[in-house]
Amino acid sequence: MKVGIVGTGPAALMAGSQYLLQGFEVSFYDHKKAPARKFLVAGHGGFNLTHSESKSDFLSRYDCDEIKKCVEIFDNQALIEWLKFIGIETYSGSTGKIFPVKGTKPIDVLNAWISWLKKQNATFHFEHKMIDFDSNSIVFQTISSEIKVNFDKMVFALGGGSWSIKISKKQY
Ligand SMILES: Cc1cc2nc3c(=O)[nH]c(=O)nc-3n(C[C@H](O)[C@H](O)[C@H](O)COP(=O)(O)OP(=O)(O)OC[C@H]3O[C@@H](n4cnc5c(N)ncnc54)[C@H](O)[C@@H]3O)c2cc1C
């Protein structure tokens, strides 16, 4: 069964990882030239990956029942174990936030994750912008053409619209 995942941020990589563990054939697509740009930027100001609080406290941070159900299945502890599984050791900071061990940069976490995904035969397609889809296919705009790819399952992990690089007025 073929799964097409649009996006290569952490949500996409985790969705793909879970499908791979269940035996699906996974392909990632992103309109950028490289994966997880925001994930890499996130590391600049201190790279907390999750929190060490109890499951009930962690769950109380979510107010949507559907999301709570997902977090119940894959909680903060599951993420810490997942990171260990791909070779990333973590520690709990003084505020309870979980960080990769000192000296581990965001790019190291990303590389460990991508390397695990590739070992499971996941494929990556960059400079592929999703421009349309229907119930079993996605249309991508590549540099040279428009292509339509069929999938059994599709995941759209496109991120939010909350962050953009601010251009200073001085640059005009
Ligand atoms: C400055 C900063 C600091 C942060 N610090 C932290 C932190 O310390 N800890 C933490 O947990 N979080 C932090 N975050 C938040 C974290 O980066 C985001 O929550 C996370 O990246 C969201 O992941 P995502 O996979 O949902 O989306 P994204 O990371 O935004 O990924 C979405 C992907 O989809 C691709 N895409 C979108 N539309 C299309 C399309 N039409 N076709 C093809 N591809 C498409 C994009 O190119 C992108 O690669 C920080 C964010 C910022 C900006």
Backbone and ligand atoms as CSV (ligand in chain L), in Angstrom:
chain,resi,resn,atom,element,x,y,z
A,1,MET,N,N,0.846,-1.212,0.000
A,1,MET,CA,C,0.000,0.000,0.000
A,1,MET,C,C,0.875,1.255,0.000
A,2,LYS,N,N,0.598,2.162,-0.927
A,2,LYS,CA,C,1.441,3.358,-1.081
A,2,LYS,C,C,0.858,4.545,-0.318
A,3,VAL,N,N,1.707,5.197,0.484
A,3,VAL,CA,C,1.274,6.400,1.203
A,3,VAL,C,C,2.058,7.598,0.675
A,4,GLY,N,N,1.347,8.638,0.300
A,4,GLY,CA,C,1.975,9.888,-0.133
A,4,GLY,C,C,1.855,10.899,0.987
A,5,ILE,N,N,2.991,11.438,1.414
A,5,ILE,CA,C,2.969,12.414,2.502
A,5,ILE,C,C,3.468,13.742,1.976
A,6,VAL,N,N,2.637,14.768,2.065
A,6,VAL,CA,C,3.056,16.087,1.606
A,6,VAL,C,C,3.540,16.876,2.814
A,7,GLY,N,N,4.785,17.347,2.723
A,7,GLY,CA,C,5.447,18.025,3.835
A,7,GLY,C,C,6.605,17.161,4.320
A,8,THR,N,N,7.616,17.830,4.862
A,8,THR,CA,C,8.741,17.099,5.477
A,8,THR,C,C,9.094,17.736,6.816
A,9,GLY,N,N,8.119,18.410,7.440
A,9,GLY,CA,C,8.317,18.902,8.803
A,9,GLY,C,C,8.142,17.736,9.776
A,10,PRO,N,N,8.269,18.012,11.071
A,10,PRO,CA,C,8.166,16.934,12.062
A,10,PRO,C,C,6.845,16.169,12.016
A,11,ALA,N,N,5.741,16.846,11.714
A,11,ALA,CA,C,4.450,16.136,11.657
A,11,ALA,C,C,4.474,15.111,10.524
A,12,ALA,N,N,4.995,15.525,9.372
A,12,ALA,CA,C,5.084,14.622,8.216
A,12,ALA,C,C,6.024,13.454,8.510
A,13,LEU,N,N,7.191,13.783,9.076
A,13,LEU,CA,C,8.182,12.721,9.330
A,13,LEU,C,C,7.628,11.700,10.331
A,14,MET,N,N,6.877,12.184,11.325
A,14,MET,CA,C,6.322,11.244,12.305
A,14,MET,C,C,5.203,10.400,11.686
A,15,ALA,N,N,4.348,11.029,10.879
A,15,ALA,CA,C,3.282,10.257,10.218
A,15,ALA,C,C,3.910,9.176,9.340
A,16,GLY,N,N,4.927,9.564,8.571
A,16,GLY,CA,C,5.602,8.600,7.694
A,16,GLY,C,C,6.254,7.485,8.484
A,17,SER,N,N,6.862,7.838,9.612
A,17,SER,CA,C,7.538,6.827,10.446
A,17,SER,C,C,6.528,5.782,10.915
A,18,GLN,N,N,5.374,6.260,11.352
A,18,GLN,CA,C,4.362,5.327,11.870
A,18,GLN,C,C,3.829,4.432,10.740
A,19,TYR,N,N,3.647,4.988,9.558
A,19,TYR,CA,C,3.200,4.154,8.421
A,19,TYR,C,C,4.264,3.120,8.054
A,20,LEU,N,N,5.534,3.537,8.084
A,20,LEU,CA,C,6.620,2.593,7.752
A,20,LEU,C,C,6.647,1.437,8.749
A,21,LEU,N,N,6.448,1.761,10.027
A,21,LEU,CA,C,6.459,0.701,11.051
A,21,LEU,C,C,5.309,-0.285,10.832
A,22,GLN,N,N,4.261,0.178,10.150
A,22,GLN,CA,C,3.133,-0.719,9.857
A,22,GLN,C,C,3.264,-1.400,8.501
A,23,GLY,N,N,4.405,-1.187,7.825
A,23,GLY,CA,C,4.670,-1.915,6.580
A,23,GLY,C,C,4.220,-1.224,5.307
A,24,PHE,N,N,3.838,0.054,5.406
A,24,PHE,CA,C,3.434,0.777,4.185
A,24,PHE,C,C,4.669,1.255,3.414
A,25,GLU,N,N,4.438,1.548,2.124
A,25,GLU,CA,C,5.494,2.142,1.278
A,25,GLU,C,C,5.279,3.660,1.311
A,26,VAL,N,N,6.287,4.387,1.774
A,26,VAL,CA,C,6.067,5.817,2.051
A,26,VAL,C,C,6.926,6.722,1.162
A,27,SER,N,N,6.278,7.737,0.582
A,27,SER,CA,C,6.999,8.747,-0.205
A,27,SER,C,C,6.664,10.133,0.346
A,28,PHE,N,N,7.698,10.936,0.570
A,28,PHE,CA,C,7.526,12.309,1.059
A,28,PHE,C,C,7.701,13.295,-0.095
A,29,TYR,N,N,6.917,14.367,-0.043
A,29,TYR,CA,C,7.005,15.422,-1.065
A,29,TYR,C,C,7.048,16.777,-0.364
A,30,ASP,N,N,7.901,17.676,-0.845
A,30,ASP,CA,C,7.931,19.028,-0.270
A,30,ASP,C,C,8.269,20.019,-1.367
A,31,HIS,N,N,7.667,21.198,-1.258
A,31,HIS,CA,C,7.959,22.182,-2.312
A,31,HIS,C,C,9.302,22.874,-2.102
A,32,LYS,N,N,9.871,22.728,-0.890
A,32,LYS,CA,C,11.195,23.310,-0.634
A,32,LYS,C,C,12.292,22.389,-1.200
A,33,LYS,N,N,13.531,22.927,-1.181
A,33,LYS,CA,C,14.660,22.146,-1.714
A,33,LYS,C,C,15.212,21.154,-0.695
A,34,ALA,N,N,14.838,21.337,0.580
A,34,ALA,CA,C,15.403,20.501,1.653
A,34,ALA,C,C,14.321,20.305,2.722
A,35,PRO,N,N,14.473,19.264,3.560
A,35,PRO,CA,C,13.416,18.978,4.537
A,35,PRO,C,C,13.450,19.882,5.778
A,36,ALA,N,N,12.268,20.015,6.388
A,36,ALA,CA,C,12.128,20.532,7.762
A,36,ALA,C,C,12.854,21.841,8.031
A,37,ARG,N,N,12.629,22.820,7.186
A,37,ARG,CA,C,13.315,24.114,7.350
A,37,ARG,C,C,12.970,24.754,8.701
A,38,LYS,N,N,11.662,24.710,9.041
A,38,LYS,CA,C,11.249,25.373,10.285
A,38,LYS,C,C,11.807,24.644,11.509
A,39,PHE,N,N,11.852,23.336,11.449
A,39,PHE,CA,C,12.425,22.514,12.521
A,39,PHE,C,C,13.866,22.956,12.793
A,40,LEU,N,N,14.594,23.238,11.724
A,40,LEU,CA,C,15.988,23.661,11.880
A,40,LEU,C,C,16.073,25.068,12.478
A,41,VAL,N,N,15.158,25.956,12.046
A,41,VAL,CA,C,15.133,27.315,12.610
A,41,VAL,C,C,14.763,27.258,14.093
A,42,ALA,N,N,13.844,26.347,14.433
A,42,ALA,CA,C,13.357,26.243,15.809
A,42,ALA,C,C,14.498,26.020,16.788
A,43,GLY,N,N,15.552,25.380,16.336
A,43,GLY,CA,C,16.654,25.062,17.233
A,43,GLY,C,C,17.485,26.255,17.665
A,44,HIS,N,N,17.320,27.406,17.007
A,44,HIS,CA,C,18.199,28.536,17.324
A,44,HIS,C,C,18.035,29.056,18.740
A,45,GLY,N,N,16.787,29.053,19.239
A,45,GLY,CA,C,16.565,29.671,20.546
A,45,GLY,C,C,16.448,28.657,21.676
A,46,GLY,N,N,17.044,27.478,21.564
A,46,GLY,CA,C,16.886,26.441,22.600
A,46,GLY,C,C,15.864,25.446,22.106
A,47,PHE,N,N,16.289,24.238,21.944
A,47,PHE,CA,C,15.540,23.281,21.130
A,47,PHE,C,C,14.784,22.282,22.003
A,48,ASN,N,N,13.677,22.738,22.612
A,48,ASN,CA,C,12.909,21.802,23.431
A,48,ASN,C,C,12.024,20.935,22.552
A,49,LEU,N,N,12.089,19.629,22.781
A,49,LEU,CA,C,11.393,18.681,21.900
A,49,LEU,C,C,10.053,18.235,22.455
A,50,THR,N,N,9.944,18.182,23.779
A,50,THR,CA,C,8.656,17.923,24.429
A,50,THR,C,C,8.825,18.294,25.894
A,51,HIS,N,N,7.961,17.754,26.765
A,51,HIS,CA,C,7.996,18.098,28.190
A,51,HIS,C,C,7.953,16.810,29.005
A,52,SER,N,N,8.523,16.855,30.193
A,52,SER,CA,C,8.612,15.625,30.996
A,52,SER,C,C,7.425,15.443,31.950
A,53,GLU,N,N,6.461,16.369,31.928
A,53,GLU,CA,C,5.352,16.302,32.890
A,53,GLU,C,C,4.538,15.002,32.750
A,54,SER,N,N,3.677,14.763,33.749
A,54,SER,CA,C,2.881,13.529,33.752
A,54,SER,C,C,1.933,13.516,32.554
A,55,LYS,N,N,1.488,12.316,32.203
A,55,LYS,CA,C,0.600,12.187,31.044
A,55,LYS,C,C,-0.671,13.032,31.230
A,56,SER,N,N,-1.244,13.026,32.442
A,56,SER,CA,C,-2.496,13.772,32.648
A,56,SER,C,C,-2.240,15.280,32.502
A,57,ASP,N,N,-1.122,15.775,33.027
A,57,ASP,CA,C,-0.809,17.203,32.869
A,57,ASP,C,C,-0.574,17.531,31.389
A,58,PHE,N,N,0.131,16.636,30.713
A,58,PHE,CA,C,0.427,16.853,29.297
A,58,PHE,C,C,-0.880,16.896,28.485
A,59,LEU,N,N,-1.766,15.940,28.785
A,59,LEU,CA,C,-3.048,15.890,28.065
A,59,LEU,C,C,-3.903,17.127,28.329
A,60,SER,N,N,-3.766,17.687,29.541
A,60,SER,CA,C,-4.623,18.833,29.901
A,60,SER,C,C,-4.293,20.069,29.064
A,61,ARG,N,N,-3.169,20.048,28.360
A,61,ARG,CA,C,-2.801,21.197,27.515
A,61,ARG,C,C,-3.597,21.230,26.206
A,62,TYR,N,N,-4.282,20.137,25.905
A,62,TYR,CA,C,-5.031,20.056,24.642
A,62,TYR,C,C,-6.520,20.185,24.921
A,63,ASP,N,N,-7.213,21.033,24.143
A,63,ASP,CA,C,-8.641,21.220,24.417
A,63,ASP,C,C,-9.536,20.606,23.339
A,64,CYS,N,N,-8.937,19.936,22.345
A,64,CYS,CA,C,-9.742,19.319,21.288
A,64,CYS,C,C,-9.752,17.804,21.515
A,65,ASP,N,N,-10.942,17.227,21.610
A,65,ASP,CA,C,-11.037,15.797,21.951
A,65,ASP,C,C,-10.308,14.915,20.942
A,66,GLU,N,N,-10.414,15.252,19.654
A,66,GLU,CA,C,-9.764,14.419,18.634
A,66,GLU,C,C,-8.242,14.417,18.826
A,67,ILE,N,N,-7.690,15.595,19.120
A,67,ILE,CA,C,-6.231,15.691,19.338
A,67,ILE,C,C,-5.863,14.953,20.625
A,68,LYS,N,N,-6.711,15.112,21.649
A,68,LYS,CA,C,-6.435,14.419,22.924
A,68,LYS,C,C,-6.340,12.911,22.710
A,69,LYS,N,N,-7.240,12.380,21.876
A,69,LYS,CA,C,-7.221,10.928,21.608
A,69,LYS,C,C,-5.878,10.525,20.983
A,70,CYS,N,N,-5.378,11.355,20.072
A,70,CYS,CA,C,-4.094,11.052,19.417
A,70,CYS,C,C,-2.956,11.121,20.434
A,71,VAL,N,N,-2.998,12.170,21.269
A,71,VAL,CA,C,-1.907,12.353,22.240
A,71,VAL,C,C,-1.951,11.241,23.293
A,72,GLU,N,N,-3.138,10.759,23.583
A,72,GLU,CA,C,-3.278,9.640,24.530
A,72,GLU,C,C,-2.504,8.421,24.010
A,73,ILE,N,N,-2.576,8.210,22.687
A,73,ILE,CA,C,-1.901,7.049,22.080
A,73,ILE,C,C,-0.395,7.296,21.963
A,74,PHE,N,N,-0.031,8.516,21.592
A,74,PHE,CA,C,1.397,8.838,21.398
A,74,PHE,C,C,1.688,10.098,22.207
A,75,ASP,N,N,2.143,9.899,23.455
A,75,ASP,CA,C,2.313,11.038,24.367
A,75,ASP,C,C,3.772,11.511,24.426
A,76,ASN,N,N,4.040,12.390,25.377
A,76,ASN,CA,C,5.398,12.946,25.501
A,76,ASN,C,C,6.442,11.850,25.751
A,77,GLN,N,N,6.075,10.848,26.562
A,77,GLN,CA,C,7.012,9.765,26.862
A,77,GLN,C,C,7.290,8.950,25.590
A,78,ALA,N,N,6.236,8.747,24.784
A,78,ALA,CA,C,6.409,7.999,23.528
A,78,ALA,C,C,7.370,8.738,22.604
A,79,LEU,N,N,7.304,10.068,22.621
A,79,LEU,CA,C,8.218,10.840,21.767
A,79,LEU,C,C,9.667,10.691,22.257
A,80,ILE,N,N,9.844,10.724,23.569
A,80,ILE,CA,C,11.202,10.566,24.127
A,80,ILE,C,C,11.750,9.187,23.723
A,81,GLU,N,N,10.892,8.160,23.807
A,81,GLU,CA,C,11.330,6.806,23.430
A,81,GLU,C,C,11.617,6.716,21.933
A,82,TRP,N,N,10.794,7.418,21.167
A,82,TRP,CA,C,11.013,7.433,19.712
A,82,TRP,C,C,12.380,8.034,19.385
A,83,LEU,N,N,12.697,9.160,20.046
A,83,LEU,CA,C,13.984,9.822,19.795
A,83,LEU,C,C,15.137,8.883,20.130
A,84,LYS,N,N,14.991,8.166,21.232
A,84,LYS,CA,C,16.032,7.211,21.629
A,84,LYS,C,C,16.161,6.113,20.562
A,85,PHE,N,N,15.026,5.667,20.060
A,85,PHE,CA,C,14.978,4.613,19.037
A,85,PHE,C,C,15.777,5.004,17.791
A,86,ILE,N,N,15.718,6.305,17.429
A,86,ILE,CA,C,16.483,6.733,16.235
A,86,ILE,C,C,17.883,7.229,16.615
A,87,GLY,N,N,18.249,7.086,17.887
A,87,GLY,CA,C,19.620,7.386,18.300
A,87,GLY,C,C,19.825,8.746,18.939
A,88,ILE,N,N,18.741,9.416,19.350
A,88,ILE,CA,C,18.871,10.742,19.976
A,88,ILE,C,C,18.553,10.650,21.470
A,89,GLU,N,N,19.578,10.854,22.278
A,89,GLU,CA,C,19.379,10.861,23.734
A,89,GLU,C,C,18.910,12.251,24.163
A,90,THR,N,N,18.064,12.291,25.197
A,90,THR,CA,C,17.515,13.571,25.657
A,90,THR,C,C,17.750,13.743,27.163
A,91,TYR,N,N,17.519,14.960,27.642
A,91,TYR,CA,C,17.539,15.200,29.087
A,91,TYR,C,C,16.450,16.219,29.423
A,92,SER,N,N,16.058,16.201,30.695
A,92,SER,CA,C,15.032,17.131,31.159
A,92,SER,C,C,15.707,18.356,31.766
A,93,GLY,N,N,15.366,19.548,31.266
A,93,GLY,CA,C,15.941,20.791,31.792
A,93,GLY,C,C,15.283,21.172,33.119
A,94,SER,N,N,15.728,22.270,33.712
A,94,SER,CA,C,15.236,22.664,35.043
A,94,SER,C,C,13.735,22.971,35.037
A,95,THR,N,N,13.180,23.356,33.886
A,95,THR,CA,C,11.745,23.656,33.823
A,95,THR,C,C,10.926,22.437,33.395
A,96,GLY,N,N,11.588,21.295,33.226
A,96,GLY,CA,C,10.863,20.085,32.820
A,96,GLY,C,C,10.828,19.880,31.312
A,97,LYS,N,N,11.300,20.872,30.562
A,97,LYS,CA,C,11.326,20.700,29.100
A,97,LYS,C,C,12.394,19.667,28.723
A,98,ILE,N,N,12.108,18.933,27.641
A,98,ILE,CA,C,13.035,17.894,27.175
A,98,ILE,C,C,13.858,18.418,26.000
A,99,PHE,N,N,15.167,18.320,26.149
A,99,PHE,CA,C,16.108,18.773,25.108
A,99,PHE,C,C,16.964,17.602,24.641
A,100,PRO,N,N,17.487,17.671,23.410
A,100,PRO,CA,C,18.500,16.674,23.038
A,100,PRO,C,C,19.752,16.919,23.883
A,101,VAL,N,N,20.530,15.869,24.164
A,101,VAL,CA,C,21.702,16.048,25.029
A,101,VAL,C,C,22.630,17.109,24.457
A,102,LYS,N,N,23.353,17.742,25.357
A,102,LYS,CA,C,24.223,18.869,24.969
A,102,LYS,C,C,25.126,18.468,23.807
A,103,GLY,N,N,25.252,19.399,22.875
A,103,GLY,CA,C,26.108,19.138,21.719
A,103,GLY,C,C,25.338,18.580,20.532
A,104,THR,N,N,24.076,18.152,20.773
A,104,THR,CA,C,23.265,17.629,19.659
A,104,THR,C,C,22.489,18.787,19.038
A,105,LYS,N,N,22.786,19.066,17.796
A,105,LYS,CA,C,22.145,20.205,17.117
A,105,LYS,C,C,20.872,19.732,16.404
A,106,PRO,N,N,19.966,20.671,16.072
A,106,PRO,CA,C,18.759,20.291,15.332
A,106,PRO,C,C,19.073,19.480,14.072
A,107,ILE,N,N,20.140,19.861,13.377
A,107,ILE,CA,C,20.481,19.128,12.143
A,107,ILE,C,C,20.866,17.676,12.457
A,108,ASP,N,N,21.441,17.425,13.641
A,108,ASP,CA,C,21.799,16.051,14.018
A,108,ASP,C,C,20.525,15.220,14.233
A,109,VAL,N,N,19.533,15.859,14.885
A,109,VAL,CA,C,18.265,15.153,15.119
A,109,VAL,C,C,17.605,14.849,13.766
A,110,LEU,N,N,17.585,15.878,12.915
A,110,LEU,CA,C,16.964,15.693,11.596
A,110,LEU,C,C,17.689,14.612,10.786
A,111,ASN,N,N,19.007,14.662,10.786
A,111,ASN,CA,C,19.770,13.673,10.012
A,111,ASN,C,C,19.539,12.249,10.517
A,112,ALA,N,N,19.465,12.097,11.847
A,112,ALA,CA,C,19.230,10.758,12.417
A,112,ALA,C,C,17.860,10.246,11.963
A,113,TRP,N,N,16.886,11.149,11.970
A,113,TRP,CA,C,15.510,10.767,11.600
A,113,TRP,C,C,15.432,10.396,10.106
A,114,ILE,N,N,15.994,11.280,9.261
A,114,ILE,CA,C,15.939,11.042,7.811
A,114,ILE,C,C,16.701,9.756,7.467
A,115,SER,N,N,17.820,9.556,8.147
A,115,SER,CA,C,18.624,8.356,7.869
A,115,SER,C,C,17.824,7.092,8.217
A,116,TRP,N,N,17.103,7.126,9.354
A,116,TRP,CA,C,16.260,5.973,9.712
A,116,TRP,C,C,15.171,5.769,8.646
A,117,LEU,N,N,14.549,6.867,8.221
A,117,LEU,CA,C,13.473,6.771,7.219
A,117,LEU,C,C,13.997,6.170,5.908
A,118,LYS,N,N,15.177,6.613,5.506
A,118,LYS,CA,C,15.738,6.100,4.240
A,118,LYS,C,C,16.093,4.618,4.364
A,119,LYS,N,N,16.540,4.228,5.560
A,119,LYS,CA,C,16.847,2.796,5.759
A,119,LYS,C,C,15.586,1.943,5.627
A,120,GLN,N,N,14.429,2.555,5.895
A,120,GLN,CA,C,13.147,1.832,5.731
A,120,GLN,C,C,12.618,1.982,4.296
A,121,ASN,N,N,13.482,2.518,3.415
A,121,ASN,CA,C,13.145,2.693,1.992
A,121,ASN,C,C,12.119,3.788,1.715
A,122,ALA,N,N,11.989,4.751,2.625
A,122,ALA,CA,C,11.153,5.916,2.305
A,122,ALA,C,C,11.861,6.720,1.215
A,123,THR,N,N,11.068,7.349,0.348
A,123,THR,CA,C,11.678,8.183,-0.692
A,123,THR,C,C,11.295,9.643,-0.468
A,124,PHE,N,N,12.179,10.543,-0.902
A,124,PHE,CA,C,11.979,11.989,-0.709
A,124,PHE,C,C,11.991,12.687,-2.060
A,125,HIS,N,N,11.027,13.558,-2.255
A,125,HIS,CA,C,10.917,14.298,-3.521
A,125,HIS,C,C,10.796,15.778,-3.187
A,126,PHE,N,N,11.854,16.533,-3.447
A,126,PHE,CA,C,11.829,17.964,-3.143
A,126,PHE,C,C,11.452,18.751,-4.397
A,127,GLU,N,N,11.177,20.028,-4.167
A,127,GLU,CA,C,10.708,20.913,-5.246
A,127,GLU,C,C,9.500,20.303,-5.948
A,128,HIS,N,N,8.626,19.727,-5.130
A,128,HIS,CA,C,7.332,19.205,-5.594
A,128,HIS,C,C,6.245,19.926,-4.800
A,129,LYS,N,N,5.569,20.852,-5.432
A,129,LYS,CA,C,4.530,21.608,-4.732
A,129,LYS,C,C,3.167,20.985,-5.014
A,130,MET,N,N,2.454,20.631,-3.945
A,130,MET,CA,C,1.099,20.091,-4.147
A,130,MET,C,C,0.197,21.233,-4.612
A,131,ILE,N,N,-0.446,21.044,-5.766
A,131,ILE,CA,C,-1.340,22.108,-6.250
A,131,ILE,C,C,-2.779,21.627,-6.367
A,132,ASP,N,N,-2.984,20.308,-6.246
A,132,ASP,CA,C,-4.350,19.790,-6.326
A,132,ASP,C,C,-4.365,18.342,-5.826
A,133,PHE,N,N,-5.526,17.848,-5.486
A,133,PHE,CA,C,-5.643,16.433,-5.099
A,133,PHE,C,C,-7.083,15.997,-5.277
A,134,ASP,N,N,-7.268,14.662,-5.379
A,134,ASP,CA,C,-8.610,14.099,-5.281
A,134,ASP,C,C,-8.526,12.911,-4.329
A,135,SER,N,N,-9.509,11.998,-4.375
A,135,SER,CA,C,-9.562,10.971,-3.329
A,135,SER,C,C,-8.409,9.978,-3.393
A,136,ASN,N,N,-7.751,9.841,-4.523
A,136,ASN,CA,C,-6.643,8.882,-4.575
A,136,ASN,C,C,-5.413,9.370,-5.344
A,137,SER,N,N,-5.318,10.680,-5.535
A,137,SER,CA,C,-4.116,11.170,-6.219
A,137,SER,C,C,-3.797,12.613,-5.829
A,138,ILE,N,N,-2.538,12.959,-6.048
A,138,ILE,CA,C,-2.085,14.331,-5.771
A,138,ILE,C,C,-1.397,14.859,-7.026
A,139,VAL,N,N,-1.664,16.133,-7.313
A,139,VAL,CA,C,-0.984,16.776,-8.447
A,139,VAL,C,C,0.128,17.664,-7.886
A,140,PHE,N,N,1.342,17.458,-8.410
A,140,PHE,CA,C,2.494,18.259,-7.982
A,140,PHE,C,C,2.998,19.102,-9.147
A,141,GLN,N,N,3.402,20.329,-8.781
A,141,GLN,CA,C,4.115,21.167,-9.742
A,141,GLN,C,C,5.602,20.999,-9.465
A,142,THR,N,N,6.338,20.492,-10.439
A,142,THR,CA,C,7.792,20.384,-10.274
A,142,THR,C,C,8.426,21.528,-11.073
A,143,ILE,N,N,9.735,21.574,-11.101
A,143,ILE,CA,C,10.409,22.662,-11.820
A,143,ILE,C,C,10.041,22.626,-13.299
A,144,SER,N,N,9.899,21.406,-13.822
A,144,SER,CA,C,9.711,21.300,-15.276
A,144,SER,C,C,8.296,20.937,-15.710
A,145,SER,N,N,7.501,20.326,-14.801
A,145,SER,CA,C,6.184,19.876,-15.279
A,145,SER,C,C,5.207,19.671,-14.131
A,146,GLU,N,N,3.982,19.342,-14.520
A,146,GLU,CA,C,2.938,19.013,-13.558
A,146,GLU,C,C,2.768,17.496,-13.596
A,147,ILE,N,N,2.818,16.840,-12.424
A,147,ILE,CA,C,2.655,15.384,-12.437
A,147,ILE,C,C,1.550,14.980,-11.475
A,148,LYS,N,N,0.865,13.873,-11.829
A,148,LYS,CA,C,-0.212,13.357,-10.981
A,148,LYS,C,C,0.242,11.992,-10.475
A,149,VAL,N,N,0.211,11.799,-9.152
A,149,VAL,CA,C,0.686,10.532,-8.575
A,149,VAL,C,C,-0.448,9.894,-7.781
A,150,ASN,N,N,-0.633,8.586,-7.973
A,150,ASN,CA,C,-1.702,7.865,-7.270
A,150,ASN,C,C,-1.196,7.274,-5.959
A,151,PHE,N,N,-2.043,7.293,-4.946
A,151,PHE,CA,C,-1.701,6.723,-3.634
A,151,PHE,C,C,-2.912,5.982,-3.071
A,152,ASP,N,N,-2.617,5.042,-2.148
A,152,ASP,CA,C,-3.705,4.394,-1.406
A,152,ASP,C,C,-4.136,5.263,-0.222
A,153,LYS,N,N,-3.141,5.947,0.360
A,153,LYS,CA,C,-3.428,6.861,1.469
A,153,LYS,C,C,-2.615,8.130,1.278
A,154,MET,N,N,-3.156,9.257,1.815
A,154,MET,CA,C,-2.441,10.530,1.676
A,154,MET,C,C,-2.472,11.279,2.998
A,155,VAL,N,N,-1.362,11.928,3.308
A,155,VAL,CA,C,-1.284,12.758,4.514
A,155,VAL,C,C,-0.807,14.137,4.092
A,156,PHE,N,N,-1.533,15.166,4.515
A,156,PHE,CA,C,-1.118,16.540,4.228
A,156,PHE,C,C,-0.643,17.168,5.531
A,157,ALA,N,N,0.648,17.304,5.678
A,157,ALA,CA,C,1.235,17.865,6.907
A,157,ALA,C,C,1.943,19.159,6.526
A,158,LEU,N,N,1.119,20.179,6.210
A,158,LEU,CA,C,1.639,21.381,5.552
A,158,LEU,C,C,2.075,22.483,6.512
A,159,GLY,N,N,1.950,22.242,7.806
A,159,GLY,CA,C,2.345,23.272,8.775
A,159,GLY,C,C,1.281,24.344,8.884
A,160,GLY,N,N,1.559,25.329,9.720
A,160,GLY,CA,C,0.593,26.410,9.897
A,160,GLY,C,C,1.042,27.646,9.159
A,161,GLY,N,N,0.223,28.680,9.223
A,161,GLY,CA,C,0.555,29.930,8.543
A,161,GLY,C,C,1.054,30.985,9.518
A,162,SER,N,N,1.499,30.519,10.711
A,162,SER,CA,C,1.785,31.475,11.776
A,162,SER,C,C,3.178,32.068,11.718
A,163,TRP,N,N,4.021,31.546,10.868
A,163,TRP,CA,C,5.408,32.006,10.880
A,163,TRP,C,C,5.867,32.375,9.490
A,164,SER,N,N,6.453,33.543,9.382
A,164,SER,CA,C,7.075,33.902,8.108
A,164,SER,C,C,8.305,34.733,8.430
A,165,ILE,N,N,9.261,34.696,7.545
A,165,ILE,CA,C,10.472,35.493,7.788
A,165,ILE,C,C,10.084,36.961,7.647
A,166,LYS,N,N,10.321,37.717,8.706
A,166,LYS,CA,C,9.968,39.143,8.672
A,166,LYS,C,C,11.051,39.916,7.900
A,167,ILE,N,N,10.610,40.666,6.904
A,167,ILE,CA,C,11.574,41.464,6.140
A,167,ILE,C,C,11.582,42.873,6.731
A,168,SER,N,N,12.750,43.269,7.191
A,168,SER,CA,C,12.870,44.595,7.793
A,168,SER,C,C,12.640,45.670,6.734
A,169,LYS,N,N,11.989,46.775,7.163
A,169,LYS,CA,C,11.746,47.873,6.219
A,169,LYS,C,C,13.066,48.435,5.695
A,170,LYS,N,N,14.113,48.298,6.541
A,170,LYS,CA,C,15.416,48.836,6.124
A,170,LYS,C,C,15.929,48.152,4.859
A,171,GLN,N,N,15.411,46.948,4.581
A,171,GLN,CA,C,15.910,46.223,3.420
A,171,GLN,C,C,15.352,46.767,2.105
A,172,TYR,N,N,14.288,47.619,2.214
A,172,TYR,CA,C,13.729,48.167,0.972
A,172,TYR,C,C,14.529,49.349,0.473
L,1,LIG,C1,C,11.591,30.462,15.751
L,1,LIG,C2,C,10.847,29.188,16.101
L,1,LIG,C3,C,11.234,28.469,17.245
L,1,LIG,C4,C,10.549,27.279,17.572
L,1,LIG,N1,N,10.969,26.542,18.636
L,1,LIG,C5,C,10.401,25.350,18.912
L,1,LIG,C6,C,10.893,24.496,19.938
L,1,LIG,O1,O,11.895,24.793,20.613
L,1,LIG,N2,N,10.247,23.325,20.169
L,1,LIG,C7,C,9.150,22.947,19.426
L,1,LIG,O2,O,8.616,21.856,19.677
L,1,LIG,N3,N,8.676,23.716,18.429
L,1,LIG,C8,C,9.270,24.903,18.159
L,1,LIG,N4,N,8.796,25.665,17.137
L,1,LIG,C9,C,7.603,25.215,16.418
L,1,LIG,C10,C,7.914,24.090,15.410
L,1,LIG,O3,O,8.949,24.500,14.532
L,1,LIG,C11,C,6.639,23.798,14.625
L,1,LIG,O4,O,5.613,23.485,15.544
L,1,LIG,C12,C,6.844,22.617,13.686
L,1,LIG,O5,O,7.839,22.895,12.719
L,1,LIG,C13,C,5.528,22.309,12.989
L,1,LIG,O6,O,5.752,21.128,12.249
L,1,LIG,P1,P,4.828,20.736,11.031
L,1,LIG,O7,O,5.403,19.476,10.459
L,1,LIG,O8,O,3.406,20.753,11.462
L,1,LIG,O9,O,4.961,21.934,9.999
L,1,LIG,P2,P,6.238,22.558,9.254
L,1,LIG,O10,O,7.483,22.316,10.030
L,1,LIG,O11,O,5.853,23.971,8.939
L,1,LIG,O12,O,6.334,21.721,7.903
L,1,LIG,C14,C,5.386,21.877,6.847
L,1,LIG,C15,C,6.068,21.427,5.560
L,1,LIG,O13,O,5.097,21.384,4.511
L,1,LIG,C16,C,5.684,21.919,3.340
L,1,LIG,N5,N,4.579,22.399,2.478
L,1,LIG,C17,C,3.631,23.308,2.790
L,1,LIG,N6,N,2.767,23.464,1.758
L,1,LIG,C18,C,3.186,22.620,0.758
L,1,LIG,C19,C,2.706,22.304,-0.564
L,1,LIG,N7,N,1.618,22.903,-1.090
L,1,LIG,N8,N,3.377,21.364,-1.290
L,1,LIG,C20,C,4.488,20.745,-0.781
L,1,LIG,N9,N,4.975,21.004,0.454
L,1,LIG,C21,C,4.338,21.922,1.224
L,1,LIG,C22,C,6.609,23.024,3.842
L,1,LIG,O14,O,7.626,23.343,2.911
L,1,LIG,C23,C,7.173,22.389,5.122
L,1,LIG,O15,O,8.374,21.661,4.879
L,1,LIG,C24,C,9.449,26.846,16.772
L,1,LIG,C25,C,9.075,27.574,15.634
L,1,LIG,C26,C,9.756,28.733,15.296
L,1,LIG,C27,C,9.364,29.498,14.071
